[in-house]
Amino acid sequence: MGQDDQIQRLATVFAVLLGTVTEMLRAKASRAIVLDAYDDASDQIIASLRGNGVPDERIQTLHKTLARLRLALEESK
């Protein structure tokens, strides 16, 4: 699988992650459950990129984006 294919796959997985978290929030799942699910999915996304030809700077950029989104989830009411 080429790097562009991996990034496209990642974008799809990320969209699913956001949809899942959104639905959990709408269902008023506990914040801890939502954050745990988000952390697990984020870890899987990052792990799938490591060692697959994706440059570290791209992985770091994505990791920072995921961290900022998690912070927003923590701060949301």
URHU-V780502 format. One record per residue. N is the residue number from 0. SS is DSSP state (h for helix, s for strand, l for the rest). PSI is psi in whole degrees, -180 to 180 (NA if undefined). OMEGA is omega in radians with two decimals (NA if undefined). Layout:
n->(N | N)
ss->(SS | SS)
psi->(PSI | PSI)
omega->(OMEGA | OMEGA)
This chain:
n->(0 | 1 | 2 | 3 | 4 | 5 | 6 | 7 | 8 | 9 | 10 | 11 | 12 | 13 | 14 | 15 | 16 | 17 | 18 | 19 | 20 | 21 | 22 | 23 | 24 | 25 | 26 | 27 | 28 | 29 | 30 | 31 | 32 | 33 | 34 | 35 | 36 | 37 | 38 | 39 | 40 | 41 | 42 | 43 | 44 | 45 | 46 | 47 | 48 | 49 | 50 | 51 | 52 | 53 | 54 | 55 | 56 | 57 | 58 | 59 | 60 | 61 | 62 | 63 | 64 | 65 | 66 | 67 | 68 | 69 | 70 | 71 | 72 | 73 | 74 | 75 | 76)
ss->(l | l | h | h | h | h | h | h | h | h | h | h | h | h | h | h | h | h | h | h | h | h | h | h | h | h | l | l | l | l | h | h | h | h | h | h | h | h | h | h | h | h | h | h | h | h | h | h | h | l | l | l | l | l | l | h | h | h | h | h | h | h | h | h | h | h | h | h | h | h | h | h | h | h | h | l | l)
psi->(132 | 167 | -42 | -37 | -40 | -41 | -39 | -43 | -41 | -43 | -39 | -45 | -41 | -40 | -40 | -42 | -49 | -41 | -42 | -47 | -42 | -46 | -37 | -40 | -41 | -35 | 0 | 39 | 155 | 147 | -40 | -41 | -44 | -47 | -37 | -44 | -42 | -46 | -44 | -46 | -41 | -43 | -41 | -40 | -50 | -44 | -37 | -22 | -32 | 134 | 10 | 24 | 0 | 126 | 144 | -36 | -34 | -40 | -43 | -40 | -45 | -42 | -42 | -40 | -45 | -39 | -41 | -39 | -39 | -42 | -41 | -39 | -41 | -38 | -16 | 151 | NA)
omega->(-3.14 | -3.11 | 3.13 | 3.09 | 3.12 | 3.14 | 3.09 | 3.10 | 3.12 | 3.13 | 3.11 | 3.12 | 3.14 | 3.10 | 3.09 | 3.10 | -3.13 | 3.11 | 3.13 | 3.14 | 3.12 | 3.14 | 3.10 | 3.11 | 3.11 | 3.14 | 3.12 | 3.03 | -3.12 | -3.13 | -3.13 | 3.13 | 3.14 | -3.11 | 3.08 | 3.12 | 3.12 | -3.14 | 3.13 | -3.13 | 3.12 | 3.11 | 3.12 | 3.12 | -3.12 | -3.13 | -3.13 | -3.13 | -3.10 | 3.10 | -3.13 | 3.07 | 3.11 | -3.11 | -3.13 | -3.12 | 3.08 | 3.12 | 3.13 | 3.11 | 3.12 | 3.13 | 3.11 | 3.13 | 3.11 | 3.14 | 3.12 | 3.11 | 3.09 | 3.11 | 3.10 | 3.09 | 3.12 | -3.05 | -3.12 | -3.13 | NA)
